[in-house]
Amino acid sequence: MADGPGPSRLAGVERRDRACNYLVFFAALVAWIVVARFVTTIPPHQSATAGLTGGGLIGLAVGLSVTPLFWLAAFARHRRIALRGSWVRAARRGAWVGIVVALLVVLRVQEVLSLPIGLFLVAMVALAELTLSVER
């Protein structure tokens, strides 16, 4: 009998967590394909909603891309143990990142983005996430 992880458990990641990671990465890939198709075919100043739609799509793609990375970071930080609520926390953080990116893109398209506004958005989201992430 060989020592080490068996075929059903590779490197300490449960099958459902691995499947969820693959699923979210695949959704992010599809979102990036939609973003590429949208931004190469529709100019942002063509209609009133093109910039908003493009910003929303980019925010969605970025949020989906970073969600599994947040889960993997928490998994590694807790010595390869998946804690209850890790996916919820990772999804919330991915949503925050997606919202901030979407807002920054929309503000840039509307030509009202400035450094103080961007820093304010990032600081507000960091404060909100810090408040929500306090372990009791």
Secondary structure, DSSP 8 states (H G I E B T S, - for coil): ---S--TTSBTTB-HHHHHHHHHHHHHHHHHHHHHHHHHHHS-TTSSTTHHHHHHHHHHHHHHHHHHHHHHHHHHHHTTS---TTHHHHHHHHHHHHHHHHHHHHHHHHTT---HHHHHHHHHHHHHHHHHHT---
